[in-house]
């Protein structure tokens, strides 16, 4: 366990009734971008949800050295948006988690909210109820909410799904702003190209083991046999 890690997994066993992955011992540091790859149903989402505190470990534990409120950002598969509320209201929920009480609290929250909305290019939708937006637009709202929060650790479960390449670039550019400030990102990703373009580290879950690669190590893998050797057939 590294003293400067913001997250340490200590022989962590994830699953529900039965373990999905052998015990995991790893550290995560500021500014790292980790993409979790592997076949469907193998434990990628369960790992994210365990770190988020939504699923109890079956064994081992983890040390999360950030505040649960404000320091940890989470974008679930279904985004967790308030569908009847406006875009601005949803994004402001992120700002509220990290902007504490002060004389300028309301002003600071509003500024952070609309800065995030502008960064994601959804200013014209600020007053729209989320339910009226497309799936891709809703994902940009969820990302803006996390950007407004400015967590030290961001967990994201397939948050690039349903986005065309233009919107992928917009979202990743916004997340890079957080990373440059020291935020670490752990994201479940089904598209290897996104992982190679964005991540600094790859966690591959295969055959009930989590394999930890640096990006350089991952790029050394023979791409012609990558899916067969490392992901297997999608379920």
Secondary structure, 3 states (H helix, E strand, C coil): CCCCCCEEEEEEECECCCECCCCEEEEECCCCEEEEECCCCCCHHHHHHHHCCCCCCCEEEEEECCCCCCCEEEECCCCCCCCCCEHHHHHHHHHHHHCCCCCCHHHHHHHHHHHHHHHCCCHHHCCCEHHHCCHHHHHHHHHHHHHHHCCCEEEEECCCCCCCHHHHHHHHHHHHHHHHCCCEEEEECCCHHHHHHHCCEEEEEECCEEEEEEHHHHHCCCHHHHHHHHHCCCC
